[in-house]
Amino acid sequence: MMDRCRRSRSALERIYAKVLENFGGLDRGITPDDVHAFEATMQSLGKPVDAKIYPDAGHAFETPPTREGTNRRTLRMRNTGRARS
């Protein structure tokens, strides 16, 4: 992912919206390292990004507590512009 972030830096420069990321720590498609690399690249570009990794969740947040947490973060971002309280 780190190499992909470097290669796609010009594409990331064109993002002007706040980015909210919710990921499962057990997801095998997008690893926590991938999330951290993307977040670091966005921050280095001065882009607003808020990433959270739910350590016990897999892909698609198959557990109700994780779904509820991502729903709260999404609504908070939509209503206030910030995902974290």
N, C-alpha and C positions, 0 to 999 in steps of 0.2 A: 504494500500500500504506500509506503514512504516514497518509492520510486514513482508510482502513479501520481501521487500528489505533486511531486516535483515536475513531472511531465505535463500535468494539467494545470499548472499554476496560472497560466494565462486565462484559462477558462474560469478558475476560481476568482480571479481578479474582477470578473464581470458580474459577480454576485453582489447585490446591494441590499438584499433583504436580510433580516436576522435569521439565523439558522438554528433550529432546534433539533437536536439529535437524541433519540432514545434507542438504546441497544441492549440486547441480552448478552451477558457475559459468557454464556454457554453456546452462543451462535457460532457455528463453524464456518459460515460464509463471510462474515465480517467480524474479525477478531478484535479484542480490546486494543491490541497494538495498532490495528488499522484505524480505529476510532481516535486514538491519541495522535497518530500521525496526521490525520485529516484536521483535527482540532488545532494542532500546532501550526500547520500550514495556514489555516484560516487566520489564526491569531497573528502570525508573522505578517500577514497582509492587512492587518488592522480590521478584519471583518468580525462582526458580532456573531459569536457562536456559543451555544450552550449545550454541552454534551453530558449525558448521564448514561452510565452502564449499570444495568440491573444484574448483579453478579450471579444470581441463581436462575435467571431466565434464559430460555433458548430463543430461537427465532420466532417471531410473531407473538411474543409475550403470552405464552399459553397458560400462565397462572393468573387468576383473578387479581391478586394484590398488585402484580406488575402492571396489568392493564389499567387498573384504577390509578396507579401512580403516573403512568404516561398520559392518561386522560386529564388528570389534574394539571400536569405540566403544560400540556397543549392548550388547555383553556386559559391558564394563567398567562401564557405567552400571548395568546390572542387578545385577552382583555387588558393586559397591563404592559405588554412588550417585554416582559421578563418571565423566564420560566422558574427561576429560583425566588423564593420569598425572602 
